[in-house]
Amino acid sequence: MSQRSTEKRLPLKAAFRALRNRNYRLYWSGQLVSFSGTWMQRVAQAWLVLKLTNSPWGWAFSASHSWRCEHDRDDREVGISDEG
């Protein structure tokens, strides 16, 4: 018998217990808005590059460049380096 079948499942109410805290609700809703805005910006940028260049290579470069720039910034903030 698997361990999963013997575990007691939490009710749905308990899964969202953290949302009872006002500060966490504000944080969570702010993160949701921020994530949605970032997603919309990336989709719009990719669509614009594709429309202007009519080239999937331009779209691929644009998408990879925006992803890489964001992760480079995060690595510098934490002090992580590719150089070892």
C-alpha positions as CSV (number, residue, x, y, z in Angstrom):
1,M,0.0,0.0,0.0
2,S,1.4,3.4,-0.9
3,Q,2.1,6.1,1.6
4,R,-0.2,8.4,-0.2
5,S,-3.3,6.4,0.3
6,T,-2.7,6.2,4.1
7,E,-2.1,10.0,4.4
8,K,-5.0,12.0,5.7
9,R,-5.8,14.7,3.1
10,L,-6.2,18.2,4.3
11,P,-9.6,19.8,3.7
12,L,-9.6,22.6,1.1
13,K,-10.3,25.1,3.9
14,A,-7.0,24.2,5.6
15,A,-5.1,24.5,2.4
16,F,-5.9,28.3,2.2
17,R,-5.5,29.0,5.9
18,A,-2.7,31.5,5.2
19,L,-5.1,33.7,3.3
20,R,-6.8,34.5,6.6
21,N,-4.0,36.9,7.3
22,R,-4.6,40.3,5.8
23,N,-0.9,41.0,5.0
24,Y,-0.5,37.7,3.3
25,R,-3.6,38.4,1.2
26,L,-2.2,41.7,0.1
27,Y,1.1,40.1,-0.7
28,W,-0.5,37.3,-2.6
29,S,-2.8,39.6,-4.6
30,G,0.2,41.9,-5.4
31,Q,2.2,38.9,-6.6
32,L,-0.7,37.8,-8.8
33,V,-1.0,41.2,-10.4
34,S,2.7,41.5,-10.9
35,F,3.0,38.0,-12.5
36,S,0.1,38.7,-14.8
37,G,1.6,42.0,-15.9
38,T,5.0,40.4,-16.6
39,W,3.3,37.6,-18.6
40,M,1.3,40.1,-20.6
41,Q,4.4,42.2,-21.3
42,R,6.4,39.1,-22.5
43,V,3.5,37.9,-24.8
44,A,3.1,41.4,-26.2
45,Q,6.8,41.8,-26.9
46,A,7.0,38.4,-28.6
47,W,4.0,39.2,-30.7
48,L,5.3,42.6,-31.7
49,V,8.7,41.2,-32.7
50,L,7.0,38.4,-34.7
51,K,4.8,41.0,-36.5
52,L,7.6,43.4,-37.2
53,T,10.2,40.9,-38.4
54,N,7.9,38.1,-39.6
55,S,10.6,35.8,-38.5
56,P,10.4,33.1,-35.8
57,W,14.1,33.6,-35.2
58,G,13.5,37.2,-34.2
59,W,10.8,36.0,-31.8
60,A,13.1,33.3,-30.4
61,F,15.9,35.8,-29.9
62,S,13.6,38.3,-28.2
63,A,12.2,35.6,-25.9
64,S,15.5,34.2,-24.9
65,H,17.1,37.6,-24.4
66,S,14.3,38.8,-22.1
67,W,14.6,35.6,-20.1
68,R,18.4,35.7,-19.9
69,C,18.5,39.4,-18.8
70,E,16.1,38.7,-16.0
71,H,18.1,35.8,-14.7
72,D,21.4,37.5,-15.0
73,R,20.0,40.3,-12.8
74,D,18.8,37.8,-10.3
75,D,22.2,36.1,-10.2
76,R,24.0,39.3,-9.6
77,E,21.7,40.3,-6.8
78,V,22.3,37.0,-4.9
79,G,26.0,37.0,-5.7
80,I,25.9,33.9,-8.0
81,S,28.4,33.7,-10.8
82,D,28.9,31.4,-13.8
83,E,32.7,31.8,-13.4
84,G,32.9,29.7,-10.3
